Amino acid sequence: MSLGFFPMDSMKGQGGIQMLLTAEQEAQQIISSAKNLKNTRLKQAKEEAEKDVATYRSHLEAEYQKRIAETGGASGANVQRLEEETDVKIQNLKGSASTVSEDITGMLIKYVTTAKV
């Protein structure tokens, strides 16, 4: 009697395995399809972003050119003003550096010549 059940149980087991294999193949196809869809959408998003960046860049460039054109006559005055501001900042930095340089030199000499025990 047990021999009568054995072939039937074997058939059920093989059918279950076949179902699992079929389900696994279907799952792989679904995953592959989803990956392809994802990659396609990523490419589309990248292209859209590049278009947006190009549009924004051209908009900013147009605004910049417009401002340059508006201040074209005063650009020499702007350059001179910027040079004067730069010179003042350079003088301030040189003054700060000369004020602190003696202190820094003293600290360096102290640390180099002091022996730690």
C-alpha positions in Angstrom: 0.0 0.0 0.0 2.8 2.4 0.7 4.1 1.8 -2.8 0.8 3.0 -4.2 1.2 6.3 -2.5 4.9 6.8 -3.2 4.5 7.4 -7.0 1.6 9.8 -6.4 3.6 11.8 -3.8 6.5 11.9 -6.2 4.2 13.3 -8.9 2.9 16.0 -6.5 6.5 16.9 -5.6 7.6 17.2 -9.2 4.5 19.3 -10.0 5.3 21.6 -7.1 8.9 22.0 -8.2 7.7 22.8 -11.7 5.3 25.4 -10.3 8.1 26.9 -8.3 10.4 27.1 -11.3 7.7 28.7 -13.4 7.0 31.2 -10.6 10.7 32.0 -10.3 10.9 32.6 -14.1 7.9 34.9 -14.0 9.4 36.8 -11.1 12.7 37.2 -12.9 10.8 38.5 -16.0 8.9 41.0 -13.8 12.1 42.1 -12.1 13.9 42.5 -15.5 10.9 44.4 -16.9 10.9 46.7 -13.8 14.7 47.3 -14.1 14.3 48.2 -17.8 11.5 50.6 -17.0 13.5 52.1 -14.2 16.5 52.6 -16.5 14.3 54.2 -19.2 12.7 56.6 -16.7 16.2 57.5 -15.3 17.4 58.3 -18.8 14.3 60.4 -19.4 14.7 62.2 -16.1 18.4 62.9 -16.9 17.5 64.3 -20.4 14.7 66.5 -18.9 17.1 67.8 -16.2 19.8 68.6 -18.8 17.2 70.5 -20.8 16.1 72.4 -17.7 19.8 73.3 -16.9 20.4 74.5 -20.4 17.3 76.6 -20.3 18.2 78.1 -16.9 21.8 78.7 -18.0 20.7 80.5 -21.2 18.3 82.6 -19.1 21.1 83.6 -16.7 23.5 84.3 -19.5 20.8 86.6 -21.1 20.4 88.4 -17.9 24.1 88.8 -17.4 24.5 90.1 -21.0 21.7 92.6 -20.4 23.3 93.9 -17.2 26.7 94.2 -19.0 25.0 96.2 -21.7 23.2 98.4 -19.2 26.4 99.2 -17.3 28.7 99.3 -20.4 29.4 103.0 -20.0 30.1 102.8 -16.3 32.3 99.7 -16.5 35.5 101.8 -16.3 34.2 103.4 -13.1 33.3 100.0 -11.7 36.8 98.6 -12.5 38.5 101.5 -10.9 36.2 101.2 -7.8 36.9 97.5 -7.5 40.7 98.1 -7.8 40.6 100.7 -5.1 38.6 98.4 -2.8 41.1 95.6 -3.5 44.0 97.8 -2.7 42.4 98.8 0.6 41.8 95.1 1.5 45.4 94.2 0.6 46.7 97.0 2.8 44.5 95.8 5.7 45.7 92.2 5.3 49.3 93.4 5.2 48.8 95.4 8.4 47.1 92.4 10.1 49.9 90.1 9.0 52.7 92.4 10.3 50.9 92.8 13.6 50.6 89.1 14.2 53.8 87.9 12.6 56.0 88.8 15.6 53.7 86.8 17.9 53.7 83.8 15.6 57.5 84.0 15.2 57.8 84.0 18.9 55.5 81.0 19.4 57.4 79.0 16.7 60.7 79.8 18.3 59.4 78.8 21.7 58.0 75.5 20.5 61.1 74.6 18.5 63.6 75.4 21.3 61.6 74.1 24.2 62.5 70.5 25.0 59.7 68.3 26.3 60.5 65.8 28.9 
